Amino acid sequence: MNPHVILLLNADPDVEKALNEVASQRGHELVTARTAAESFRILRDDAKDVKLVIIDVDPEMHGVALLTAVAGFRENVPIVAVTTT
């Protein structure tokens, strides 16, 4: 069985560690992008594998730009938007 890939746009290593632990326990793969540009590349190259996108909408992460772009790469992918600001 192929794991479901979860794309995380986030720069906080503590958030990444916690989500990676939960994802791996459930048989999913967490792919972390540190920048919106890196997220765009992942979606462009591997969009069919991404089953969930979690975006930190912190303005410095350009999460809002990624929110608008996700639909262009993949339709009907669930998106979770979080922020700590």
Buried (B, 14 or more C-beta within 10 A) or exposed (E): EEBBBBBBBBBBEEBBEEBBEEBEEEEBBBBBBBBBEBBBEBBEEBBEBBBBBBBBBBEEBBBBBBBEBBEEBBEEBEBEBBEEE
